[in-house]
Amino acid sequence: MVRAYVLIQTEVGKAASVASKVAEISGVVRAEDVTGPYDVIVQAEADSVDELGRMVVSKVQLIEGITRTLTCPVVKL
């Protein structure tokens, strides 16, 4: 199981709607709108890094109002 945090920047005023739509995607554990340089932070899980990448590129990034994403896989050090 691969876990990651996806940091999302949105168009002005779109954070709440983006968080709501992202939360509906299979594999998304949590999606919350936040303040700071990013507008939404998503916790996601997938069976592999490839599956995680496909989720972000083919589902998350297609949501209207998203301008940029940064995916941060969780590592165990």
mmCIF file of the N, C-alpha and C atoms, coordinates in Angstrom:
data_MODEL
# 
_entry.id   MODEL 
# 
loop_
_atom_site.group_PDB 
_atom_site.id 
_atom_site.type_symbol 
_atom_site.label_atom_id 
_atom_site.label_alt_id 
_atom_site.label_comp_id 
_atom_site.label_asym_id 
_atom_site.label_entity_id 
_atom_site.label_seq_id 
_atom_site.pdbx_PDB_ins_code 
_atom_site.Cartn_x 
_atom_site.Cartn_y 
_atom_site.Cartn_z 
_atom_site.occupancy 
_atom_site.B_iso_or_equiv 
_atom_site.pdbx_formal_charge 
_atom_site.auth_seq_id 
_atom_site.auth_comp_id 
_atom_site.auth_asym_id 
_atom_site.auth_atom_id 
_atom_site.pdbx_PDB_model_num 
ATOM 1   N N  . MET A 1 1  ? 0.846   -1.179 0.000   1.00 0.00 ? 1  MET A N  1 
ATOM 2   C CA . MET A 1 1  ? 0.000   0.000  0.000   1.00 0.00 ? 1  MET A CA 1 
ATOM 3   C C  . MET A 1 1  ? 0.891   1.242  0.000   1.00 0.00 ? 1  MET A C  1 
ATOM 4   N N  . VAL A 1 2  ? 0.608   2.156  -0.895  1.00 0.00 ? 2  VAL A N  1 
ATOM 5   C CA . VAL A 1 2  ? 1.326   3.426  -0.995  1.00 0.00 ? 2  VAL A CA 1 
ATOM 6   C C  . VAL A 1 2  ? 0.400   4.526  -0.502  1.00 0.00 ? 2  VAL A C  1 
ATOM 7   N N  . ARG A 1 3  ? 0.922   5.354  0.379   1.00 0.00 ? 3  ARG A N  1 
ATOM 8   C CA . ARG A 1 3  ? 0.161   6.510  0.860   1.00 0.00 ? 3  ARG A CA 1 
ATOM 9   C C  . ARG A 1 3  ? 0.862   7.772  0.405   1.00 0.00 ? 3  ARG A C  1 
ATOM 10  N N  . ALA A 1 4  ? 0.084   8.830  0.194   1.00 0.00 ? 4  ALA A N  1 
ATOM 11  C CA . ALA A 1 4  ? 0.666   10.105 -0.219  1.00 0.00 ? 4  ALA A CA 1 
ATOM 12  C C  . ALA A 1 4  ? -0.233  11.247 0.198   1.00 0.00 ? 4  ALA A C  1 
ATOM 13  N N  . TYR A 1 5  ? 0.372   12.407 0.272   1.00 0.00 ? 5  TYR A N  1 
ATOM 14  C CA . TYR A 1 5  ? -0.370  13.646 0.450   1.00 0.00 ? 5  TYR A CA 1 
ATOM 15  C C  . TYR A 1 5  ? -0.274  14.395 -0.865  1.00 0.00 ? 5  TYR A C  1 
ATOM 16  N N  . VAL A 1 6  ? -1.402  14.875 -1.351  1.00 0.00 ? 6  VAL A N  1 
ATOM 17  C CA . VAL A 1 6  ? -1.437  15.645 -2.586  1.00 0.00 ? 6  VAL A CA 1 
ATOM 18  C C  . VAL A 1 6  ? -1.808  17.074 -2.205  1.00 0.00 ? 6  VAL A C  1 
ATOM 19  N N  . LEU A 1 7  ? -0.893  17.997 -2.477  1.00 0.00 ? 7  LEU A N  1 
ATOM 20  C CA . LEU A 1 7  ? -1.109  19.411 -2.171  1.00 0.00 ? 7  LEU A CA 1 
ATOM 21  C C  . LEU A 1 7  ? -1.653  20.063 -3.431  1.00 0.00 ? 7  LEU A C  1 
ATOM 22  N N  . ILE A 1 8  ? -2.755  20.784 -3.293  1.00 0.00 ? 8  ILE A N  1 
ATOM 23  C CA . ILE A 1 8  ? -3.457  21.324 -4.456  1.00 0.00 ? 8  ILE A CA 1 
ATOM 24  C C  . ILE A 1 8  ? -3.606  22.830 -4.348  1.00 0.00 ? 8  ILE A C  1 
ATOM 25  N N  . GLN A 1 9  ? -3.277  23.511 -5.438  1.00 0.00 ? 9  GLN A N  1 
ATOM 26  C CA . GLN A 1 9  ? -3.576  24.938 -5.569  1.00 0.00 ? 9  GLN A CA 1 
ATOM 27  C C  . GLN A 1 9  ? -4.790  25.054 -6.478  1.00 0.00 ? 9  GLN A C  1 
ATOM 28  N N  . THR A 1 10 ? -5.687  25.976 -6.124  1.00 0.00 ? 10 THR A N  1 
ATOM 29  C CA . THR A 1 10 ? -6.917  26.147 -6.895  1.00 0.00 ? 10 THR A CA 1 
ATOM 30  C C  . THR A 1 10 ? -7.070  27.586 -7.356  1.00 0.00 ? 10 THR A C  1 
ATOM 31  N N  . GLU A 1 11 ? -8.020  27.784 -8.240  1.00 0.00 ? 11 GLU A N  1 
ATOM 32  C CA . GLU A 1 11 ? -8.411  29.141 -8.598  1.00 0.00 ? 11 GLU A CA 1 
ATOM 33  C C  . GLU A 1 11 ? -9.046  29.787 -7.364  1.00 0.00 ? 11 GLU A C  1 
ATOM 34  N N  . VAL A 1 12 ? -9.028  31.099 -7.312  1.00 0.00 ? 12 VAL A N  1 
ATOM 35  C CA . VAL A 1 12 ? -9.588  31.829 -6.175  1.00 0.00 ? 12 VAL A CA 1 
ATOM 36  C C  . VAL A 1 12 ? -11.059 31.446 -5.983  1.00 0.00 ? 12 VAL A C  1 
ATOM 37  N N  . GLY A 1 13 ? -11.395 31.119 -4.743  1.00 0.00 ? 13 GLY A N  1 
ATOM 38  C CA . GLY A 1 13 ? -12.778 30.806 -4.394  1.00 0.00 ? 13 GLY A CA 1 
ATOM 39  C C  . GLY A 1 13 ? -13.222 29.393 -4.726  1.00 0.00 ? 13 GLY A C  1 
ATOM 40  N N  . LYS A 1 14 ? -12.316 28.530 -5.180  1.00 0.00 ? 14 LYS A N  1 
ATOM 41  C CA . LYS A 1 14 ? -12.695 27.176 -5.599  1.00 0.00 ? 14 LYS A CA 1 
ATOM 42  C C  . LYS A 1 14 ? -12.276 26.079 -4.617  1.00 0.00 ? 14 LYS A C  1 
ATOM 43  N N  . ALA A 1 15 ? -11.601 26.425 -3.532  1.00 0.00 ? 15 ALA A N  1 
ATOM 44  C CA . ALA A 1 15 ? -11.039 25.406 -2.638  1.00 0.00 ? 15 ALA A CA 1 
ATOM 45  C C  . ALA A 1 15 ? -12.108 24.465 -2.085  1.00 0.00 ? 15 ALA A C  1 
ATOM 46  N N  . ALA A 1 16 ? -13.206 24.993 -1.598  1.00 0.00 ? 16 ALA A N  1 
ATOM 47  C CA . ALA A 1 16 ? -14.233 24.144 -0.989  1.00 0.00 ? 16 ALA A CA 1 
ATOM 48  C C  . ALA A 1 16 ? -14.844 23.182 -2.001  1.00 0.00 ? 16 ALA A C  1 
ATOM 49  N N  . SER A 1 17 ? -15.136 23.671 -3.205  1.00 0.00 ? 17 SER A N  1 
ATOM 50  C CA . SER A 1 17 ? -15.745 22.785 -4.208  1.00 0.00 ? 17 SER A CA 1 
ATOM 51  C C  . SER A 1 17 ? -14.738 21.745 -4.690  1.00 0.00 ? 17 SER A C  1 
ATOM 52  N N  . VAL A 1 18 ? -13.466 22.127 -4.833  1.00 0.00 ? 18 VAL A N  1 
ATOM 53  C CA . VAL A 1 18 ? -12.439 21.165 -5.237  1.00 0.00 ? 18 VAL A CA 1 
ATOM 54  C C  . VAL A 1 18 ? -12.281 20.088 -4.169  1.00 0.00 ? 18 VAL A C  1 
ATOM 55  N N  . ALA A 1 19 ? -12.203 20.471 -2.911  1.00 0.00 ? 19 ALA A N  1 
ATOM 56  C CA . ALA A 1 19 ? -12.053 19.494 -1.826  1.00 0.00 ? 19 ALA A CA 1 
ATOM 57  C C  . ALA A 1 19 ? -13.224 18.522 -1.816  1.00 0.00 ? 19 ALA A C  1 
ATOM 58  N N  . SER A 1 20 ? -14.409 19.024 -2.030  1.00 0.00 ? 20 SER A N  1 
ATOM 59  C CA . SER A 1 20 ? -15.611 18.185 -2.042  1.00 0.00 ? 20 SER A CA 1 
ATOM 60  C C  . SER A 1 20 ? -15.567 17.183 -3.192  1.00 0.00 ? 20 SER A C  1 
ATOM 61  N N  . LYS A 1 21 ? -15.181 17.626 -4.367  1.00 0.00 ? 21 LYS A N  1 
ATOM 62  C CA . LYS A 1 21 ? -15.117 16.737 -5.533  1.00 0.00 ? 21 LYS A CA 1 
ATOM 63  C C  . LYS A 1 21 ? -13.990 15.713 -5.407  1.00 0.00 ? 21 LYS A C  1 
ATOM 64  N N  . VAL A 1 22 ? -12.836 16.143 -4.904  1.00 0.00 ? 22 VAL A N  1 
ATOM 65  C CA . VAL A 1 22 ? -11.706 15.223 -4.733  1.00 0.00 ? 22 VAL A CA 1 
ATOM 66  C C  . VAL A 1 22 ? -12.056 14.139 -3.715  1.00 0.00 ? 22 VAL A C  1 
ATOM 67  N N  . ALA A 1 23 ? -12.788 14.494 -2.668  1.00 0.00 ? 23 ALA A N  1 
ATOM 68  C CA . ALA A 1 23 ? -13.150 13.539 -1.618  1.00 0.00 ? 23 ALA A CA 1 
ATOM 69  C C  . ALA A 1 23 ? -13.962 12.368 -2.162  1.00 0.00 ? 23 ALA A C  1 
ATOM 70  N N  . GLU A 1 24 ? -14.614 12.541 -3.293  1.00 0.00 ? 24 GLU A N  1 
ATOM 71  C CA . GLU A 1 24 ? -15.447 11.491 -3.884  1.00 0.00 ? 24 GLU A CA 1 
ATOM 72  C C  . GLU A 1 24 ? -14.639 10.457 -4.680  1.00 0.00 ? 24 GLU A C  1 
ATOM 73  N N  . ILE A 1 25 ? -13.368 10.723 -4.933  1.00 0.00 ? 25 ILE A N  1 
ATOM 74  C CA . ILE A 1 25 ? -12.539 9.832  -5.741  1.00 0.00 ? 25 ILE A CA 1 
ATOM 75  C C  . ILE A 1 25 ? -12.125 8.609  -4.926  1.00 0.00 ? 25 ILE A C  1 
ATOM 76  N N  . SER A 1 26 ? -12.243 7.446  -5.537  1.00 0.00 ? 26 SER A N  1 
ATOM 77  C CA . SER A 1 26 ? -11.823 6.211  -4.890  1.00 0.00 ? 26 SER A CA 1 
ATOM 78  C C  . SER A 1 26 ? -10.326 6.270  -4.602  1.00 0.00 ? 26 SER A C  1 
ATOM 79  N N  . GLY A 1 27 ? -9.945  5.949  -3.378  1.00 0.00 ? 27 GLY A N  1 
ATOM 80  C CA . GLY A 1 27 ? -8.545  6.007  -2.965  1.00 0.00 ? 27 GLY A CA 1 
ATOM 81  C C  . GLY A 1 27 ? -8.218  7.234  -2.141  1.00 0.00 ? 27 GLY A C  1 
ATOM 82  N N  . VAL A 1 28 ? -9.102  8.219  -2.167  1.00 0.00 ? 28 VAL A N  1 
ATOM 83  C CA . VAL A 1 28 ? -8.895  9.423  -1.351  1.00 0.00 ? 28 VAL A CA 1 
ATOM 84  C C  . VAL A 1 28 ? -9.445  9.145  0.043   1.00 0.00 ? 28 VAL A C  1 
ATOM 85  N N  . VAL A 1 29 ? -8.578  9.269  1.034   1.00 0.00 ? 29 VAL A N  1 
ATOM 86  C CA . VAL A 1 29 ? -8.946  9.025  2.425   1.00 0.00 ? 29 VAL A CA 1 
ATOM 87  C C  . VAL A 1 29 ? -9.555  10.286 3.035   1.00 0.00 ? 29 VAL A C  1 
ATOM 88  N N  . ARG A 1 30 ? -8.971  11.431 2.697   1.00 0.00 ? 30 ARG A N  1 
ATOM 89  C CA . ARG A 1 30 ? -9.419  12.702 3.263   1.00 0.00 ? 30 ARG A CA 1 
ATOM 90  C C  . ARG A 1 30 ? -9.022  13.820 2.324   1.00 0.00 ? 30 ARG A C  1 
ATOM 91  N N  . ALA A 1 31 ? -9.877  14.823 2.210   1.00 0.00 ? 31 ALA A N  1 
ATOM 92  C CA . ALA A 1 31 ? -9.574  16.023 1.428   1.00 0.00 ? 31 ALA A CA 1 
ATOM 93  C C  . ALA A 1 31 ? -10.083 17.225 2.218   1.00 0.00 ? 31 ALA A C  1 
ATOM 94  N N  . GLU A 1 32 ? -9.180  18.124 2.547   1.00 0.00 ? 32 GLU A N  1 
ATOM 95  C CA . GLU A 1 32 ? -9.550  19.273 3.372   1.00 0.00 ? 32 GLU A CA 1 
ATOM 96  C C  . GLU A 1 32 ? -9.025  20.567 2.772   1.00 0.00 ? 32 GLU A C  1 
ATOM 97  N N  . ASP A 1 33 ? -9.853  21.617 2.824   1.00 0.00 ? 33 ASP A N  1 
ATOM 98  C CA . ASP A 1 33 ? -9.363  22.917 2.385   1.00 0.00 ? 33 ASP A CA 1 
ATOM 99  C C  . ASP A 1 33 ? -8.610  23.558 3.546   1.00 0.00 ? 33 ASP A C  1 
ATOM 100 N N  . VAL A 1 34 ? -7.505  24.194 3.212   1.00 0.00 ? 34 VAL A N  1 
ATOM 101 C CA . VAL A 1 34 ? -6.596  24.758 4.214   1.00 0.00 ? 34 VAL A CA 1 
ATOM 102 C C  . VAL A 1 34 ? -6.171  26.154 3.779   1.00 0.00 ? 34 VAL A C  1 
ATOM 103 N N  . THR A 1 35 ? -5.456  26.851 4.649   1.00 0.00 ? 35 THR A N  1 
ATOM 104 C CA . THR A 1 35 ? -4.888  28.152 4.296   1.00 0.00 ? 35 THR A CA 1 
ATOM 105 C C  . THR A 1 35 ? -3.388  27.978 4.089   1.00 0.00 ? 35 THR A C  1 
ATOM 106 N N  . GLY A 1 36 ? -2.788  28.925 3.400   1.00 0.00 ? 36 GLY A N  1 
ATOM 107 C CA . GLY A 1 36 ? -1.352  28.859 3.132   1.00 0.00 ? 36 GLY A CA 1 
ATOM 108 C C  . GLY A 1 36 ? -1.090  28.809 1.647   1.00 0.00 ? 36 GLY A C  1 
ATOM 109 N N  . PRO A 1 37 ? 0.092   28.337 1.251   1.00 0.00 ? 37 PRO A N  1 
ATOM 110 C CA . PRO A 1 37 ? 0.431   28.321 -0.172  1.00 0.00 ? 37 PRO A CA 1 
ATOM 111 C C  . PRO A 1 37 ? -0.405  27.313 -0.976  1.00 0.00 ? 37 PRO A C  1 
ATOM 112 N N  . TYR A 1 38 ? -0.986  26.326 -0.306  1.00 0.00 ? 38 TYR A N  1 
ATOM 113 C CA . TYR A 1 38 ? -1.874  25.368 -0.963  1.00 0.00 ? 38 TYR A CA 1 
ATOM 114 C C  . TYR A 1 38 ? -3.278  25.564 -0.418  1.00 0.00 ? 38 TYR A C  1 
ATOM 115 N N  . ASP A 1 39 ? -4.258  25.208 -1.224  1.00 0.00 ? 39 ASP A N  1 
ATOM 116 C CA . ASP A 1 39 ? -5.655  25.443 -0.866  1.00 0.00 ? 39 ASP A CA 1 
ATOM 117 C C  . ASP A 1 39 ? -6.367  24.188 -0.378  1.00 0.00 ? 39 ASP A C  1 
ATOM 118 N N  . VAL A 1 40 ? -5.913  23.027 -0.838  1.00 0.00 ? 40 VAL A N  1 
ATOM 119 C CA . VAL A 1 40 ? -6.510  21.745 -0.457  1.00 0.00 ? 40 VAL A CA 1 
ATOM 120 C C  . VAL A 1 40 ? -5.380  20.760 -0.215  1.00 0.00 ? 40 VAL A C  1 
ATOM 121 N N  . ILE A 1 41 ? -5.507  19.961 0.847   1.00 0.00 ? 41 ILE A N  1 
ATOM 122 C CA . ILE A 1 41 ? -4.567  18.875 1.104   1.00 0.00 ? 41 ILE A CA 1 
ATOM 123 C C  . ILE A 1 41 ? -5.359  17.577 1.120   1.00 0.00 ? 41 ILE A C  1 
ATOM 124 N N  . VAL A 1 42 ? -4.846  16.600 0.357   1.00 0.00 ? 42 VAL A N  1 
ATOM 125 C CA . VAL A 1 42 ? -5.526  15.319 0.189   1.00 0.00 ? 42 VAL A CA 1 
ATOM 126 C C  . VAL A 1 42 ? -4.633  14.210 0.723   1.00 0.00 ? 42 VAL A C  1 
ATOM 127 N N  . GLN A 1 43 ? -5.218  13.295 1.477   1.00 0.00 ? 43 GLN A N  1 
ATOM 128 C CA . GLN A 1 43 ? -4.517  12.073 1.870   1.00 0.00 ? 43 GLN A CA 1 
ATOM 129 C C  . GLN A 1 43 ? -5.074  10.966 0.984   1.00 0.00 ? 43 GLN A C  1 
ATOM 130 N N  . ALA A 1 44 ? -4.202  10.267 0.271   1.00 0.00 ? 44 ALA A N  1 
ATOM 131 C CA . ALA A 1 44 ? -4.635  9.239  -0.673  1.00 0.00 ? 44 ALA A CA 1 
ATOM 132 C C  . ALA A 1 44 ? -3.872  7.942  -0.453  1.00 0.00 ? 44 ALA A C  1 
ATOM 133 N N  . GLU A 1 45 ? -4.491  6.844  -0.876  1.00 0.00 ? 45 GLU A N  1 
ATOM 134 C CA . GLU A 1 45 ? -3.868  5.529  -0.795  1.00 0.00 ? 45 GLU A CA 1 
ATOM 135 C C  . GLU A 1 45 ? -4.082  4.796  -2.111  1.00 0.00 ? 45 GLU A C  1 
ATOM 136 N N  . ALA A 1 46 ? -3.106  3.986  -2.495  1.00 0.00 ? 46 ALA A N  1 
ATOM 137 C CA . ALA A 1 46 ? -3.207  3.164  -3.701  1.00 0.00 ? 46 ALA A CA 1 
ATOM 138 C C  . ALA A 1 46 ? -2.360  1.915  -3.505  1.00 0.00 ? 46 ALA A C  1 
ATOM 139 N N  . ASP A 1 47 ? -2.588  0.938  -4.354  1.00 0.00 ? 47 ASP A N  1 
ATOM 140 C CA . ASP A 1 47 ? -1.838  -0.316 -4.247  1.00 0.00 ? 47 ASP A CA 1 
ATOM 141 C C  . ASP A 1 47 ? -0.400  -0.182 -4.725  1.00 0.00 ? 47 ASP A C  1 
ATOM 142 N N  . SER A 1 48 ? -0.125  0.788  -5.609  1.00 0.00 ? 48 SER A N  1 
ATOM 143 C CA . SER A 1 48 ? 1.229   0.963  -6.132  1.00 0.00 ? 48 SER A CA 1 
ATOM 144 C C  . SER A 1 48 ? 1.470   2.428  -6.469  1.00 0.00 ? 48 SER A C  1 
ATOM 145 N N  . VAL A 1 49 ? 2.722   2.776  -6.690  1.00 0.00 ? 49 VAL A N  1 
ATOM 146 C CA . VAL A 1 49 ? 3.064   4.143  -7.091  1.00 0.00 ? 49 VAL A CA 1 
ATOM 147 C C  . VAL A 1 49 ? 2.437   4.455  -8.443  1.00 0.00 ? 49 VAL A C  1 
ATOM 148 N N  . ASP A 1 50 ? 2.430   3.470  -9.343  1.00 0.00 ? 50 ASP A N  1 
ATOM 149 C CA . ASP A 1 50 ? 1.822   3.689  -10.654 1.00 0.00 ? 50 ASP A CA 1 
ATOM 150 C C  . ASP A 1 50 ? 0.326   3.994  -10.529 1.00 0.00 ? 50 ASP A C  1 
ATOM 151 N N  . GLU A 1 51 ? -0.363  3.233  -9.686  1.00 0.00 ? 51 GLU A N  1 
ATOM 152 C CA . GLU A 1 51 ? -1.800  3.459  -9.495  1.00 0.00 ? 51 GLU A CA 1 
ATOM 153 C C  . GLU A 1 51 ? -2.044  4.834  -8.875  1.00 0.00 ? 51 GLU A C  1 
ATOM 154 N N  . LEU A 1 52 ? -1.201  5.213  -7.945  1.00 0.00 ? 52 LEU A N  1 
ATOM 155 C CA . LEU A 1 52 ? -1.316  6.535  -7.330  1.00 0.00 ? 52 LEU A CA 1 
ATOM 156 C C  . LEU A 1 52 ? -1.140  7.626  -8.391  1.00 0.00 ? 52 LEU A C  1 
ATOM 157 N N  . GLY A 1 53 ? -0.137  7.477  -9.227  1.00 0.00 ? 53 GLY A N  1 
ATOM 158 C CA . GLY A 1 53 ? 0.095   8.444  -10.295 1.00 0.00 ? 53 GLY A CA 1 
ATOM 159 C C  . GLY A 1 53 ? -1.078  8.539  -11.247 1.00 0.00 ? 53 GLY A C  1 
ATOM 160 N N  . ARG A 1 54 ? -1.653  7.390  -11.601 1.00 0.00 ? 54 ARG A N  1 
ATOM 161 C CA . ARG A 1 54 ? -2.821  7.400  -12.492 1.00 0.00 ? 54 ARG A CA 1 
ATOM 162 C C  . ARG A 1 54 ? -3.992  8.114  -11.850 1.00 0.00 ? 54 ARG A C  1 
ATOM 163 N N  . MET A 1 55 ? -4.189  7.899  -10.539 1.00 0.00 ? 55 MET A N  1 
ATOM 164 C CA . MET A 1 55 ? -5.287  8.565  -9.834  1.00 0.00 ? 55 MET A CA 1 
ATOM 165 C C  . MET A 1 55 ? -5.116  10.084 -9.898  1.00 0.00 ? 55 MET A C  1 
ATOM 166 N N  . VAL A 1 56 ? -3.911  10.555 -9.628  1.00 0.00 ? 56 VAL A N  1 
ATOM 167 C CA . VAL A 1 56 ? -3.665  11.998 -9.610  1.00 0.00 ? 56 VAL A CA 1 
ATOM 168 C C  . VAL A 1 56 ? -3.819  12.593 -11.006 1.00 0.00 ? 56 VAL A C  1 
ATOM 169 N N  . VAL A 1 57 ? -3.226  11.955 -11.998 1.00 0.00 ? 57 VAL A N  1 
ATOM 170 C CA . VAL A 1 57 ? -3.237  12.516 -13.357 1.00 0.00 ? 57 VAL A CA 1 
ATOM 171 C C  . VAL A 1 57 ? -4.599  12.376 -14.032 1.00 0.00 ? 57 VAL A C  1 
ATOM 172 N N  . SER A 1 58 ? -5.250  11.225 -13.882 1.00 0.00 ? 58 SER A N  1 
ATOM 173 C CA . SER A 1 58 ? -6.475  10.997 -14.645 1.00 0.00 ? 58 SER A CA 1 
ATOM 174 C C  . SER A 1 58 ? -7.757  11.332 -13.900 1.00 0.00 ? 58 SER A C  1 
ATOM 175 N N  . LYS A 1 59 ? -7.659  11.582 -12.607 1.00 0.00 ? 59 LYS A N  1 
ATOM 176 C CA . LYS A 1 59 ? -8.873  11.917 -11.852 1.00 0.00 ? 59 LYS A CA 1 
ATOM 177 C C  . LYS A 1 59 ? -8.749  13.258 -11.135 1.00 0.00 ? 59 LYS A C  1 
ATOM 178 N N  . VAL A 1 60 ? -7.738  13.408 -10.299 1.00 0.00 ? 60 VAL A N  1 
ATOM 179 C CA . VAL A 1 60 ? -7.618  14.632 -9.497  1.00 0.00 ? 60 VAL A CA 1 
ATOM 180 C C  . VAL A 1 60 ? -7.360  15.846 -10.387 1.00 0.00 ? 60 VAL A C  1 
ATOM 181 N N  . GLN A 1 61 ? -6.372  15.766 -11.253 1.00 0.00 ? 61 GLN A N  1 
ATOM 182 C CA . GLN A 1 61 ? -5.990  16.943 -12.032 1.00 0.00 ? 61 GLN A CA 1 
ATOM 183 C C  . GLN A 1 61 ? -7.048  17.384 -13.038 1.00 0.00 ? 61 GLN A C  1 
ATOM 184 N N  . LEU A 1 62 ? -8.024  16.549 -13.313 1.00 0.00 ? 62 LEU A N  1 
ATOM 185 C CA . LEU A 1 62 ? -9.084  16.911 -14.259 1.00 0.00 ? 62 LEU A CA 1 
ATOM 186 C C  . LEU A 1 62 ? -10.228 17.694 -13.625 1.00 0.00 ? 62 LEU A C  1 
ATOM 187 N N  . ILE A 1 63 ? -10.196 17.844 -12.310 1.00 0.00 ? 63 ILE A N  1 
ATOM 188 C CA . ILE A 1 63 ? -11.271 18.562 -11.626 1.00 0.00 ? 63 ILE A CA 1 
ATOM 189 C C  . ILE A 1 63 ? -11.158 20.055 -11.921 1.00 0.00 ? 63 ILE A C  1 
ATOM 190 N N  . GLU A 1 64 ? -12.281 20.635 -12.284 1.00 0.00 ? 64 GLU A N  1 
ATOM 191 C CA . GLU A 1 64 ? -12.322 22.059 -12.622 1.00 0.00 ? 64 GLU A CA 1 
ATOM 192 C C  . GLU A 1 64 ? -11.936 22.901 -11.407 1.00 0.00 ? 64 GLU A C  1 
ATOM 193 N N  . GLY A 1 65 ? -11.062 23.877 -11.619 1.00 0.00 ? 65 GLY A N  1 
ATOM 194 C CA . GLY A 1 65 ? -10.640 24.785 -10.559 1.00 0.00 ? 65 GLY A CA 1 
ATOM 195 C C  . GLY A 1 65 ? -9.253  24.493 -10.028 1.00 0.00 ? 65 GLY A C  1 
ATOM 196 N N  . ILE A 1 66 ? -8.690  23.323 -10.364 1.00 0.00 ? 66 ILE A N  1 
ATOM 197 C CA . ILE A 1 66 ? -7.332  22.987 -9.915  1.00 0.00 ? 66 ILE A CA 1 
ATOM 198 C C  . ILE A 1 66 ? -6.328  23.605 -10.878 1.00 0.00 ? 66 ILE A C  1 
ATOM 199 N N  . THR A 1 67 ? -5.340  24.297 -10.313 1.00 0.00 ? 67 THR A N  1 
ATOM 200 C CA . THR A 1 67 ? -4.301  24.903 -11.151 1.00 0.00 ? 67 THR A CA 1 
ATOM 201 C C  . THR A 1 67 ? -2.969  24.179 -11.044 1.00 0.00 ? 67 THR A C  1 
ATOM 202 N N  . ARG A 1 68 ? -2.721  23.498 -9.914  1.00 0.00 ? 68 ARG A N  1 
ATOM 203 C CA . ARG A 1 68 ? -1.437  22.817 -9.732  1.00 0.00 ? 68 ARG A CA 1 
ATOM 204 C C  . ARG A 1 68 ? -1.554  21.783 -8.618  1.00 0.00 ? 68 ARG A C  1 
ATOM 205 N N  . THR A 1 69 ? -0.815  20.672 -8.771  1.00 0.00 ? 69 THR A N  1 
ATOM 206 C CA . THR A 1 69 ? -0.757  19.670 -7.707  1.00 0.00 ? 69 THR A CA 1 
ATOM 207 C C  . THR A 1 69 ? 0.698   19.319 -7.416  1.00 0.00 ? 69 THR A C  1 
ATOM 208 N N  . LEU A 1 70 ? 0.939   18.876 -6.205  1.00 0.00 ? 70 LEU A N  1 
ATOM 209 C CA . LEU A 1 70 ? 2.244   18.385 -5.791  1.00 0.00 ? 70 LEU A CA 1 
ATOM 210 C C  . LEU A 1 70 ? 1.983   17.112 -4.972  1.00 0.00 ? 70 LEU A C  1 
ATOM 211 N N  . THR A 1 71 ? 2.479   15.973 -5.459  1.00 0.00 ? 71 THR A N  1 
ATOM 212 C CA . THR A 1 71 ? 2.248   14.703 -4.782  1.00 0.00 ? 71 THR A CA 1 
ATOM 213 C C  . THR A 1 71 ? 3.451   14.352 -3.925  1.00 0.00 ? 71 THR A C  1 
ATOM 214 N N  . CYS A 1 72 ? 3.193   14.071 -2.652  1.00 0.00 ? 72 CYS A N  1 
ATOM 215 C CA . CYS A 1 72 ? 4.252   13.766 -1.689  1.00 0.00 ? 72 CYS A CA 1 
ATOM 216 C C  . CYS A 1 72 ? 4.027   12.357 -1.120  1.00 0.00 ? 72 CYS A C  1 
ATOM 217 N N  . PRO A 1 73 ? 4.692   11.336 -1.681  1.00 0.00 ? 73 PRO A N  1 
ATOM 218 C CA . PRO A 1 73 ? 4.532   9.977  -1.150  1.00 0.00 ? 73 PRO A CA 1 
ATOM 219 C C  . PRO A 1 73 ? 5.100   9.885  0.267   1.00 0.00 ? 73 PRO A C  1 
ATOM 220 N N  . VAL A 1 74 ? 4.446   9.089  1.085   1.00 0.00 ? 74 VAL A N  1 
ATOM 221 C CA . VAL A 1 74 ? 4.890   8.864  2.457   1.00 0.00 ? 74 VAL A CA 1 
ATOM 222 C C  . VAL A 1 74 ? 5.991   7.810  2.436   1.00 0.00 ? 74 VAL A C  1 
ATOM 223 N N  . VAL A 1 75 ? 7.102   8.058  3.132   1.00 0.00 ? 75 VAL A N  1 
ATOM 224 C CA . VAL A 1 75 ? 8.192   7.091  3.232   1.00 0.00 ? 75 VAL A CA 1 
ATOM 225 C C  . VAL A 1 75 ? 8.420   6.759  4.705   1.00 0.00 ? 75 VAL A C  1 
ATOM 226 N N  . LYS A 1 76 ? 8.935   5.583  4.933   1.00 0.00 ? 76 LYS A N  1 
ATOM 227 C CA . LYS A 1 76 ? 9.283   5.159  6.297   1.00 0.00 ? 76 LYS A CA 1 
ATOM 228 C C  . LYS A 1 76 ? 10.797  5.190  6.415   1.00 0.00 ? 76 LYS A C  1 
ATOM 229 N N  . LEU A 1 77 ? 11.332  6.116  7.206   1.00 0.00 ? 77 LEU A N  1 
ATOM 230 C CA . LEU A 1 77 ? 12.777  6.256  7.364   1.00 0.00 ? 77 LEU A CA 1 
ATOM 231 C C  . LEU A 1 77 ? 13.268  5.543  8.604   1.00 0.00 ? 77 LEU A C  1 
# 
